[in-house]
Amino acid sequence: MVEKLLEIKNLKQYFNEGKKNEVRAVDDITFDIYKGETLGLVGESGCGKSTTGRTIIRLYDATGGEVIYDGIDVHAKKSKKQLKSFNRKMQMIFQDPYASLNPRMKVLDIIAEGLDIHGLVKGPKERTARVHELLETVGLNREHANRYPHEFSGGQRQRLGIARALAVEPEFIIADEPISALDVSIQAQVVNLLKELQEEKGLTYLFIAHDLSMVKYISDRIGVMYYGKLVEIGPAEAIYTAPLHPYTQSLLSAIPLPDPNYERSRVRKTYNPTVHNYADNEEVEMREVTPGHFVLCSEREFANLATAEKN
């Protein structure tokens, strides 16, 4: 049986709560992440993907709900020692490889910062050796340790961000759109590196992105978000071949293919939330239509989906 590493229960992240301009960036979402898997989280810009990742890792304090990591509630009151231990187990790779590295620090000190905080090395010699090892792990050279971030390309900087995340030997990594600022050819290199590291080190990923093709390539399961809600989650293949929620169908219909004949005849679907036409007393929740494949729907919609699956 696959072991749960992370349980997200009714997670909420509201900004300006209770005010007229309240923003429900993450609105009552629930899902699990299993050890050793990659869960892809997709949706359009502003749907709450990155906010979900940042709330999980406690860069934001949750407005409500629970984040249970390895049986422990992340957002419960904790001592500095407990938070330090948690921060070592869970790391984040940020979207912008230019803004996420301190331009005044050498690569050696950027990568070694986590080693210093957690006391993972005994002296300067071991510290330098560990940084050299990490640089080589992500496909860079040990000579790069004495350079500054501005001396690297975007792809190389993202590799530095990965090395920094790996330094403390985490179990779980949140990759927040780690390839969106990179050229297409470099994107493939970074994603392949993440897959190799996962196999070597048994890592678990939450991979946040809006590039659906890349998400399919790296993910075991995929969750789809829309306006702060999780509207569908299931195995990657099922999401792509048999999407159930109209919004997921709309997203998939927009993926271009390198086939002129297909592109000329491709029909894009536009998602209109009013298609659901819920009654005031209808309860909308995540329901399992096929094993492991959940969709946000009413009981009426669920009955229709179940009938369609049987036929």
Secondary structure, 3 states (H helix, E strand, C coil): CCCEEEEEEEEEEEECCCCCCCEEEEEEEEEEEECCCEEEEECCCCCCHHHHHHHHCCCCCCCEEEEEECCEECCCCCCHHHHHHHHHHEEEECCCCCCCCCCCCCHHHHHHHHHHHCCCCCCHHHHHHHHHHHHHHCCCCHHHHHCCHHHCCHHHHHHHHHHHHHCCCCCEEEEECCCCCCCHHHHHHHHHHHHHHHHHHCCEEEEECCCHHHHHHHCCEEEEEECCEEEEEEEHHHHHHCCCCHHHHHHHHCCCCCCHHHHHHCCCCCCCHHHCCCCCCCCCEEEEEECCEEEEECHHHHHHHHHHHHC
